[in-house]
Amino acid sequence: MSKNSLSAAIAGNLAEQETKSPAPAPEAIALQSEPKGRARKSKPRETVLVGGHFPPAVLKQLRIIAAEEGTTNQALLEEALNLLFVKKGKVKIESL
């Protein structure tokens, strides 16, 4: 197939696709752009990131514990912070 034939075939294919499916509505485009795999909570809560810099081995160990217990890093960090808050005489996260 020559270059001109290939260009014509591609152009014909694009024209055919344009006539088959109309352009999606702006609402559909907005819905498609949301990240997949993350479920939205029914009532969004205002949250902030609490973090720190640690050696990579800390993250690996945290992930191993989470996998062994069938939980998430978030849940383990919440548990750890609650233990610290109780030790220091402060209220738990749920009470804030």
C-alpha positions in Angstrom: 0.0 0.0 0.0 1.5 3.4 -0.9 1.7 6.3 1.4 -1.2 8.1 -0.3 -3.4 5.0 -0.1 -2.5 4.7 3.6 -3.3 8.3 4.2 -6.6 8.0 2.4 -7.5 4.8 4.4 -6.8 6.5 7.7 -8.7 9.6 6.7 -11.6 7.5 5.5 -11.6 5.5 8.8 -11.6 8.7 10.9 -14.5 10.2 8.8 -16.4 6.9 9.3 -15.8 7.0 13.1 -17.0 10.6 13.3 -20.3 9.8 11.5 -20.9 6.7 13.6 -20.7 8.2 17.1 -21.8 11.8 18.0 -19.5 13.9 20.2 -20.1 13.1 23.9 -22.0 15.7 26.0 -19.8 17.8 28.3 -21.4 16.1 31.3 -20.3 12.7 30.0 -16.7 14.0 29.5 -16.7 15.3 33.1 -17.9 11.9 34.4 -15.3 10.0 32.4 -12.5 12.1 33.8 -13.0 11.1 37.4 -10.5 8.6 38.7 -11.6 5.0 38.5 -11.3 2.6 41.4 -11.9 5.1 44.2 -15.4 5.1 45.6 -16.6 8.5 46.8 -17.9 8.7 50.3 -21.5 9.7 50.7 -20.6 12.5 53.1 -17.2 14.1 52.3 -15.3 15.1 55.4 -12.8 17.8 55.5 -9.4 16.2 55.9 -5.7 17.3 55.9 -2.6 15.3 55.1 -0.5 14.4 58.1 2.9 13.0 57.1 6.6 12.7 57.6 9.7 11.6 55.9 11.1 8.2 56.8 13.4 5.6 55.3 11.8 3.5 52.5 12.0 0.5 54.8 9.3 2.1 57.0 6.8 2.2 54.2 7.6 -1.4 53.2 7.1 -2.6 56.8 3.9 -0.6 57.1 2.6 -2.2 53.9 3.6 -5.7 55.0 1.7 -5.2 58.3 -1.4 -3.9 56.4 -1.3 -6.9 54.1 -0.9 -9.4 56.9 -3.8 -7.9 58.8 -6.0 -7.3 55.7 -6.2 -3.5 56.4 -4.9 -0.3 55.0 -2.0 2.0 55.7 -4.5 4.7 56.7 -6.1 2.4 59.3 -2.8 1.5 60.8 -1.7 5.1 61.0 -5.0 6.0 62.7 -4.4 3.2 65.2 -0.9 4.4 65.9 -2.0 8.0 66.3 -4.8 7.0 68.7 -2.3 5.1 70.8 0.0 8.1 70.9 -2.9 10.5 71.8 -4.1 8.2 74.6 -0.5 7.9 76.0 -0.2 11.8 75.9 -3.7 12.3 77.6 -5.4 13.6 74.4 -8.7 12.6 72.9 -8.8 9.9 70.1 -9.3 10.9 66.5 -13.0 9.8 66.5 -13.7 12.4 69.2 -12.1 15.4 67.3 
